[in-house]
Every structure is written in C-alpha cells, then in structure tokens.
Amino acid sequence: MKNDNSEYNVHQRFLLIDENLRKIFTLQQLTTQMLCSFIVASGNKDTFVEYIKNASVVSGNNMESQMEYARDIVLKMFETVKVS
C-alpha cells in the first residue's frame, strides 16, 4: 500500500497504520538485537542484564506493564545472542 495524499477509507487507514507499526516494531527488534550482540561481544553482558532487571519508568507515566514487557523481551534477547 503506497503512502501518498490520496483518500483512504477507514479500513485502508488501519491497514497502513498496522503496516507502519510492524515496520517500527521490527526495526526496534533488530536494533535491540544488534545492541545485545555488541554488549555480549564486549564482555559486559552481566552488567547490562542487571541494569535491565533494575530499570524502571519515570514515575507517573503509568507504563509499568509496558516496561515489564520491554524488559522481558530484552532479557530474552540477551539469552539468545551468540557471538564468536
């Protein structure tokens, strides 16, 4: 679906939003995987794992469940990273 100034119906708009959110999510996943690989290769995995385990959101944002989700994803990535 191309992204131009033409008219979209509601369904088409949701499809476009979904497509863009999936691209952003995938890019974030790839970026996080690269960062985890760099950290593991540099020998700093344990330090960063502890940092991630203790990371929290700024109070008042009501984003605790989202932070827990993000923390779990990053910790899983650290466990799967293999560098040679």
Backbone as JSON, one array per atom type, in Angstrom:
{
  "sequence": "MKNDNSEYNVHQRFLLIDENLRKIFTLQQLTTQMLCSFIVASGNKDTFVEYIKNASVVSGNNMESQMEYARDIVLKMFETVKVS",
  "N": [[0.86, -1.17, 0.0], [0.71, 2.09, -0.97], [1.98, 5.19, 0.31], [0.61, 8.07, 0.05], [-0.99, 11.21, -0.75], [-3.59, 10.5, -1.36], [-7.1, 9.69, -0.97], [-8.17, 7.64, 1.72], [-10.13, 4.92, 2.9], [-11.54, 4.03, 6.12], [-10.77, 1.41, 6.82], [-8.55, 1.01, 5.11], [-6.85, 2.95, 6.15], [-6.37, 1.9, 8.72], [-5.02, -0.44, 7.96], [-2.72, 0.67, 6.83], [-1.65, 2.0, 9.06], [-1.19, -0.25, 10.7], [0.71, -1.62, 9.13], [2.85, 0.22, 9.2], [3.37, 0.33, 11.97], [4.22, -2.29, 12.39], [6.59, -2.28, 10.9], [8.09, -0.4, 12.38], [8.23, -1.73, 14.86], [9.68, -4.03, 14.1], [12.09, -2.86, 13.28], [12.92, -1.8, 15.75], [13.28, -4.2, 17.15], [15.4, -5.36, 15.68], [17.4, -3.43, 16.09], [17.7, -3.61, 18.87], [18.59, -6.26, 19.07], [21.07, -6.03, 17.76], [22.37, -4.28, 19.53], [22.4, -5.88, 21.85], [24.05, -7.95, 20.92], [26.47, -6.57, 20.54], [26.99, -5.8, 23.19], [27.25, -8.31, 24.46], [29.45, -9.33, 23.02], [31.38, -7.54, 23.86], [31.84, -8.32, 26.41], [30.33, -7.4, 28.5], [27.88, -8.37, 29.32], [26.7, -9.33, 31.79], [26.66, -7.05, 33.44], [24.94, -5.32, 32.01], [22.62, -6.88, 31.93], [21.88, -6.86, 34.62], [21.37, -4.13, 34.84], [19.14, -3.87, 33.12], [17.31, -5.52, 34.45], [16.83, -3.96, 36.69], [15.85, -1.62, 35.69], [13.49, 1.05, 35.39], [10.42, 2.84, 34.77], [9.89, 6.39, 34.48], [8.37, 7.79, 37.25], [4.82, 8.17, 37.48], [4.09, 7.9, 34.84], [2.5, 5.73, 34.28], [3.21, 3.34, 32.95], [4.1, 0.87, 33.67], [3.48, -1.86, 33.07], [4.11, -1.97, 30.36], [6.83, -1.46, 30.5], [7.68, -3.73, 31.86], [7.1, -5.66, 29.92], [8.89, -4.84, 27.85], [11.32, -5.14, 29.2], [11.35, -7.94, 29.62], [11.5, -8.84, 26.96], [14.02, -7.83, 26.13], [15.73, -9.15, 27.93], [15.3, -11.81, 27.14], [16.39, -11.65, 24.59], [19.09, -11.22, 25.21], [19.71, -13.74, 26.2], [19.64, -15.3, 23.93], [21.59, -14.42, 22.23], [24.41, -15.13, 20.36], [27.8, -14.94, 19.98], [30.86, -15.09, 18.16]],
  "CA": [[0.0, 0.0, 0.0], [1.56, 3.27, -1.05], [1.67, 6.25, 1.26], [0.57, 9.37, -0.62], [-2.06, 12.08, -0.27], [-4.9, 10.08, -1.84], [-8.1, 9.41, 0.06], [-8.24, 6.28, 2.22], [-11.25, 4.64, 3.79], [-11.08, 3.72, 7.48], [-10.07, 0.12, 6.8], [-7.24, 1.22, 4.49], [-6.03, 3.7, 7.11], [-5.92, 0.96, 9.75], [-4.02, -1.3, 7.36], [-1.5, 1.46, 6.69], [-1.12, 2.18, 10.42], [-0.68, -1.55, 11.12], [1.94, -1.87, 8.37], [3.91, 1.09, 9.72], [3.71, -0.12, 13.33], [5.0, -3.52, 12.26], [7.93, -1.88, 10.46], [8.76, 0.23, 13.51], [8.5, -2.78, 15.84], [10.75, -4.86, 13.56], [13.32, -2.07, 13.36], [13.32, -1.77, 17.16], [13.78, -5.53, 17.49], [16.72, -5.52, 15.07], [18.32, -2.53, 16.79], [17.95, -4.19, 20.19], [19.42, -7.44, 18.87], [22.43, -5.58, 17.47], [22.91, -3.75, 20.77], [22.68, -7.03, 22.71], [25.22, -8.63, 20.37], [27.63, -5.74, 20.85], [27.22, -5.88, 24.63], [27.76, -9.65, 24.75], [30.79, -9.43, 22.45], [32.31, -6.71, 24.63], [32.04, -8.92, 27.72], [29.59, -6.65, 29.51], [26.51, -8.88, 29.4], [26.18, -9.41, 33.17], [26.4, -5.68, 33.91], [23.75, -4.79, 31.35], [21.46, -7.66, 32.37], [21.48, -6.3, 35.92], [20.78, -2.81, 34.58], [17.81, -4.08, 32.55], [16.45, -6.06, 35.52], [16.52, -2.9, 37.65], [15.35, -0.42, 35.0], [12.09, 1.38, 35.67], [9.93, 4.02, 34.07], [9.77, 7.58, 35.3], [7.1, 7.68, 37.98], [3.71, 8.98, 36.99], [3.79, 7.63, 33.43], [1.55, 4.63, 34.19], [3.71, 2.48, 31.89], [4.81, -0.23, 34.31], [3.3, -3.13, 32.35], [4.86, -1.88, 29.12], [8.24, -1.6, 30.85], [7.89, -5.14, 32.16], [7.12, -6.33, 28.62], [10.15, -4.49, 27.18], [12.4, -5.76, 29.98], [11.33, -9.37, 29.32], [11.98, -9.04, 25.59], [15.47, -7.59, 26.07], [16.4, -10.24, 28.65], [15.24, -12.99, 26.26], [17.37, -11.44, 23.52], [20.43, -11.45, 25.77], [19.91, -15.18, 26.35], [19.74, -15.97, 22.62], [22.7, -13.87, 21.45], [25.62, -15.94, 20.25], [28.86, -14.28, 19.23], [32.04, -15.96, 18.08]],
  "C": [[0.9, 1.23, 0.0], [1.06, 4.35, -0.1], [1.74, 7.58, 0.54], [-0.61, 10.16, -0.07], [-3.45, 11.67, -0.75], [-5.82, 9.76, -0.67], [-8.07, 7.93, 0.43], [-9.54, 6.11, 2.99], [-10.69, 4.21, 5.14], [-10.28, 2.42, 7.51], [-8.66, 0.28, 6.21], [-6.31, 1.99, 5.42], [-5.5, 2.78, 8.21], [-4.87, 0.0, 9.2], [-2.68, -0.58, 7.23], [-0.84, 1.68, 8.06], [-0.5, 0.87, 10.9], [0.64, -1.86, 10.43], [3.1, -1.05, 8.93], [4.32, 0.7, 11.13], [4.54, -1.39, 13.3], [6.43, -3.21, 11.81], [8.73, -1.27, 11.62], [9.15, -0.82, 14.55], [9.67, -3.65, 15.38], [12.08, -4.13, 13.62], [13.82, -1.99, 14.8], [13.89, -3.11, 17.6], [15.2, -5.72, 16.94], [17.76, -4.65, 15.78], [18.68, -3.09, 18.16], [18.83, -5.43, 20.08], [20.87, -7.06, 18.58], [23.1, -5.05, 18.72], [23.27, -4.9, 21.72], [23.92, -7.78, 22.22], [26.5, -7.87, 20.68], [27.99, -5.85, 22.32], [27.8, -7.24, 25.01], [29.19, -9.79, 24.24], [31.82, -8.62, 23.24], [32.55, -7.25, 26.03], [31.28, -8.24, 28.84], [28.16, -7.14, 29.73], [25.95, -8.82, 30.82], [25.83, -8.03, 33.72], [25.12, -5.14, 33.31], [22.49, -5.58, 31.71], [20.97, -7.14, 33.71], [20.83, -4.93, 35.74], [19.34, -2.97, 34.08], [16.85, -4.6, 33.63], [16.0, -4.97, 36.48], [15.96, -1.64, 37.0], [13.88, -0.2, 35.33], [11.71, 2.62, 34.88], [9.91, 5.2, 35.03], [8.4, 7.54, 35.97], [6.05, 8.62, 37.4], [3.33, 8.73, 35.55], [2.78, 6.51, 33.23], [1.92, 3.67, 33.05], [4.43, 1.25, 32.45], [4.67, -1.54, 33.54], [4.05, -3.12, 31.02], [6.36, -2.02, 29.38], [8.57, -3.05, 31.16], [7.97, -5.96, 30.86], [8.46, -6.09, 27.92], [11.33, -5.16, 27.88], [12.48, -7.25, 29.66], [11.88, -9.66, 27.93], [13.49, -8.89, 25.52], [16.22, -8.71, 26.79], [16.39, -11.53, 27.83], [16.25, -12.86, 25.13], [18.78, -11.69, 24.01], [20.72, -12.94, 25.86], [20.12, -15.88, 25.01], [20.93, -15.49, 21.8], [23.9, -14.81, 21.51], [26.63, -15.15, 19.42], [30.08, -15.18, 19.23], [33.3, -15.15, 18.04]]
}
